[in-house]
Amino acid sequence: MLKKLLLALCIGGLSLAVCAAENDAAPATSPAVTPAAQQMVRQAIKSLAANVQVDSIEPAPMPGFYQVIAAGQMLYVSTDGKYAMHGDVIDLSRKQNVSDDAWARFRKAELAKVPASERIVFAPPNPKYTITVFTDVNCGFCRALHEHVAAFNKEGIAVEYLAWPREGLVTTAGRPTPTYTEMVSVWCAKDRKAAFTAAKEGHAPAPATCANPVKDQFNLGVKLGVNGTPAIYGPDGRVLGGYVTPEQLLQALRQGG
């Protein structure tokens, strides 16, 4: 089952960009993971799917395993490289999903690398909270969420949008997808925020091209496990949901996700 899952990641449309990425980039590792262990884990993952990029390797919360993030999935590889598991790890004493903790740390670190200049930001003067939202300009729930942006701001919540065209980057014919093209036009508009809001209201932006982050942001979303939009992350990297009301979002932020 795991082998089929990882192979599916490499042939599936949404994860194609990650699987096609260079596989020799060094993953983020804990000091407790030796270079030999890192190489062993990468070889173990490669035996399942040759082109999957490993993004993070840490000691797992249970003995005898490493915790691995690869192609938007969290896996556990035994320290002898013989076994791999896919799923969540629950700390029964704390009744807590410790896999969520690892995902949150990874997402927070990766999202922090995205420059403010590459985001589309709707923020109050002195925000209490900042959320990151991977969005598609055409999806219904994304549009419904953006209708609340003024209410989010009123509650002290800054909304920072990243591009995630649900159709992917290219069609089966190898051409840019319509949504990708539209989102490039939004990010290349002279007034990004106005073009973004207009697109959310069904008004296509004037065609435009420029050096833009849409492809990189889509690939980042895949790397972080995004599989639909909207995908909302809190300041600590935790998942806050998809479509939420201002009341639901504020409550989730107050509770720390």
Secondary structure as GFF3:
##gff-version 3
##sequence-region A 1 257
A	DSSP	alpha_helix	2	11	.	.	.	ID=ss1
A	DSSP	alpha_helix	16	19	.	.	.	ID=ss2
A	DSSP	beta_strand	28	29	.	.	.	ID=ss3
A	DSSP	alpha_helix	35	48	.	.	.	ID=ss4
A	DSSP	beta_strand	54	59	.	.	.	ID=ss5
A	DSSP	beta_strand	65	70	.	.	.	ID=ss6
A	DSSP	beta_strand	73	78	.	.	.	ID=ss7
A	DSSP	beta_strand	84	86	.	.	.	ID=ss8
A	DSSP	beta_strand	90	91	.	.	.	ID=ss9
A	DSSP	beta_strand	96	97	.	.	.	ID=ss10
A	DSSP	alpha_helix	98	111	.	.	.	ID=ss11
A	DSSP	three_ten_helix	116	118	.	.	.	ID=ss12
A	DSSP	beta_strand	120	122	.	.	.	ID=ss13
A	DSSP	beta_strand	129	135	.	.	.	ID=ss14
A	DSSP	alpha_helix	140	146	.	.	.	ID=ss15
A	DSSP	alpha_helix	149	154	.	.	.	ID=ss16
A	DSSP	beta_strand	157	163	.	.	.	ID=ss17
A	DSSP	alpha_helix	178	187	.	.	.	ID=ss18
A	DSSP	alpha_helix	192	200	.	.	.	ID=ss19
A	DSSP	alpha_helix	214	223	.	.	.	ID=ss20
A	DSSP	beta_strand	231	233	.	.	.	ID=ss21
A	DSSP	beta_strand	239	241	.	.	.	ID=ss22
A	DSSP	alpha_helix	246	254	.	.	.	ID=ss23
###
